[in-house]
């Protein structure tokens, strides 16, 4: 099944997305920013399928992150599990 090409809304400049990717201390959020950066690059943006291959996830997940970013902006990439009120299981 062919999907339409992903477009990333210009909530942030590509350089700022890249800085978020490199500067994120949280591993999950860093991988989210990496996905968005690969899709949003002005020169040679990757497809969802190629991004999934680079990151090591599914194209479905790449599209889901792209849609989340497009709808919520940078706040959509915050890992909501880290502030869910539960106690940490591992130290």
Secondary structure, 3 states (H helix, E strand, C coil): CCCCCCCCCCCCCHHHHHHHHHHCCCHHHHHHHHHHHHHHCCCCCCCHHHHHHHHCCCHHHHHHHHHHHHHHHHHHHCCHHHHCCCCCCCC
